[in-house]
Amino acid sequence: MKTIIEPFKIKSVEPIYFTTREQRVEILKKAFHNPFLIHADDVLIDLLTDSGTSAMSSAQWAGIMIGDESYAGSKSFFKFEQAIEDVTGMPIVIPTHQGRAAEKILFTVIGGKGKYIVSNTLFDTTRANIEFSDAEGVDLLCAEGKIPAVPAPFKGNMDVAALERFIREKGAANIPLCLLTVTNNSGGGQPVSMQNIKEVKSVCIKYDIPLFIDACRFAENSYFIKVREPEYANASILSIAQEMFSYADGCTMSAKKDAFANIGGFIALRNEELALKCRNLLIITEGFTTYGGLAGRDLEAIAIGLMEVLDENYLHYRIRSIEYLAEKLLAAGVPMIRPAGGHAVYLDAKAFLPHVPVDQYPGQALVSALYIAGGIRSVEIGSLMFGKYAADGSLIPSIMELVRLAIPRRVYTQSHIDYVSEIIIEVFNNRKNIKGLEITYEAPALRHFTARLKEVEH
Ligand code: F0G
């Protein structure tokens, strides 16, 4: 097999800045061991997120120049609306400035006290918006999705039996919506199969519960369906995406992921009544219905990006480049969620640092170690992000302690990834020296963004 190459050439470049280990020790201390508080100039390889960090194509930049900035009825909006309808089959499109703004509007309308939103796994902003409406978010992930080291093709699937049990227990009237996150970001970037989407849909139909898709990474999920579900081997990515969305009553999407945009999002719907309520809120919070918090140029870039992401050569390279990193790490014995996700490799910090107890945040300790060793910025998805406190003040930990290395789209080349693997392996070989962390400040919600930590002394 020949090397799978980046299916693009580079027209415009940005410098990255080198720091010494000594400098990074100081920088990290000043940032309170929180990667969100590090200046981006002090990062060599930035794997904090794949969100809004994509390199746009020359076609998208050209689109930026022809963006129509009319307040109402912008030409760019109609292109945006058409692109979304072409992919999702949903005729109602509500633009928002990013994914969480779409979530905020949707859950303000359908959430509220006594309501449950069921999901394979809710992303953190999604859960926060559900809880902010006083509803409860419930994750019903399949069993194999909870065991990091054991590979399975569709570890993002929802547990369909658990879904039906939950509906019977709480009553369908209290469940305004079932939400499938594709791919399952918080569970390792793992895909959901078409089979599972169909099964979830039939339970939703039985109990008259609308099915929504959190579509941030719909194209990566479609590619996994193509290569892992035999009956889709010859189907186009577009037709797989269209079939996925055909089972849904609506979707929210952050265009900062699979639309290669630096900002943007939307809600797409089939139900006019729900759309009216969402639009009323949109006008108060985001903007008029044909721009919703975005400039005309952003709408243009998203419309173009949504078509580019369906290119199979791109998706082949994309999924393979992440697998490539995972293979190098696995060969060195580094513990991680297997198989690799669609947009990221997730290290299993509990297995990586068995000497660091969960209440000393092993994921965050590993994030710090990767930064100091090689200037690599990653993010903890574990007890700092999801942990809660029991009545006695002890930590209720997250099920998994993960460190996500999210790969921005079309940004880094193979040598950058080779460097990342060298650093991780070096850190793994010296893992016994890594100390746990304790929190010195935390906010009441989404604490990981602003938390301050320091090394545990003993
Ligand atoms: N849903 C999923 C599955 C996401 O991954 C994200 C964002 C959102 C919703 C919210 O979208 O950022 O545009 O408001 N994920 C980013 C990440 C932040 O790093 O994974 P947003």
Boltz pocket constraint, residues with backbone or C-beta under 6 A from the ligand:
constraints:
  - pocket:
      binder: B
      contacts: [[A, 48], [A, 49], [A, 50], [A, 51], [A, 97], [A, 98], [A, 99], [A, 100], [A, 101], [A, 123], [A, 125], [A, 126], [A, 181], [A, 182], [A, 183], [A, 185], [A, 214], [A, 216], [A, 254], [A, 255], [A, 256], [A, 264], [A, 265]]
      max_distance: 6.0
